[in-house]
Amino acid sequence: MKFNATPRSVQGTSASRRLRHAGRVPAIVYGGTEPPVNIELDHNEIFHALRKEAFHASILDMQLEGKTQQVLLRAVQWHPYKPQVLHVDFQRVLAKQALTTKVPLHFINGDSSPAVKVGKAIISHVLTELEIHCLPADLPQAIEVDLSSLEAGATLHLADIQLPKGVTFVGQGEAANPALATALVKGGGASAGDAEGGEDAASGDEPAAE
């Protein structure tokens, strides 16, 4: 994905406010072998780009002064109540330098799983993204989580799926194998028949009232 940027010569709160009034967004690009550079973006272009999931988990081509630099979106500051982008951070990407970032999880085949078709369970997505470590060339836009074999009452963990080649999960200790999704059985797990049977057994043990 591509986006356009221009150098930003003015800095400070007042200068940033003027930029925003002019439909521009102050931003910065840092990392790699070069010093940080203050840039500015067109608000409408970056606003619509940020609505695309791939823009948040892809290597981006930034067009700056006639040159293309590969960058990764690192942070976005939004206005507290207006649909307005206030500031954006990008990090330069080097082909041979591994990076750490978050990618979304795409859950598939949930409706065809035994949990839903047989157990009438509700599948809850415990996580919606994973923090991973990989080279830029191995960065996936998303990671698919296949729920086709999930049983009612069961939980799918990270160890139950295969990560893309070259990708490792950033997590240690107890957090090394997080739950990704769980199949919740409606009604708390006990069937109506079990409940009625329990009540009958209990009443049968009690002596009749005189």
Steps between C-alpha positions, in 0.01 A plus 500: 500500500623848414451842652643845439696716744678834486772639728379709794724797573296655782450340840323572824142509622398815310653376176327162533169674566540707182581187302184329621286800413646477149400135466846364572622256766837531679695176507847357557705218349788351699723194525731330257836663431371857460398763755131568572324721246194714563246463221143599423217309334175580323226443758243348264751258349633375834153494659366261236822295500472447876153349454659209309622213716794431270640849558559409865684171438685541172829637376404839353662692215539862606554744213720782631683754281493274197636198686327192638572385855358188659341573837271344758217680677586526869253738668199716421361779714130575447290794611305397814158554340545613138583271205837672468854364489731713716841334459655188346826314571678282243809283536742435214535137399828335406483176301748312720384640834229304683206698633240456772143602433138396544293329233125425501352155539245381244273227638357263239262198489342574835147440372594155372674388821351227725475762773240695302335234281468232766556664837311824420785686668597863458859556390674784679815651349732547797768680297461707185871553426842353573834667559755327279869516406622446143694639208312754285472252212321252728251745649142372449212745464297270723514154658217255431358300790306193383216415739360206301598239762405698812275306735238643737654609828854485357762773467736548207851610599787641297677161512202351313569701184801534272651844459622607154857414404758727660254639755535459877265613774624754753406340831678329787411286798129462559431746218679281243185303418204737525139401436377620162135390505264307722165328434253601769207265556167678544323466834810443708572147380239291688207370297137542601464124539793486741349779705159330519657169593688667781183654637314164488779321682512765768122491558502121516749504790284727714223350719148609424379790707240404765 
